[in-house]
Amino acid sequence: MSPPRPAQSNALQDFVREANRGEQVWFLSSLAELEQRLGA
């Protein structure tokens, strides 16, 4: 399984960037990133 491709539209890229700044919704590309966010 390959990682998801980056968002193609600027609006979607901005949405993902803003969501990743918060605490409730994250768009991550790997389990390692999730573990890092969760502080594991």
C-alpha positions, 0 to 999 in steps of 0.5 A, a space after each residue: 500500500 502506497 502513502 496517499 498523494 498530497 492534496 492537489 488543490 490549494 483549498 484542500 491543502 489549506 484545510 488539511 494544514 489547518 486541521 493538523 494544527 488542532 487536536 481533534 482531526 489529523 490527516 497523517 500519512 503513517 502510524 509513526 506520525 500518529 504515534 508522534 502526535 499521541 506522544 507515544 
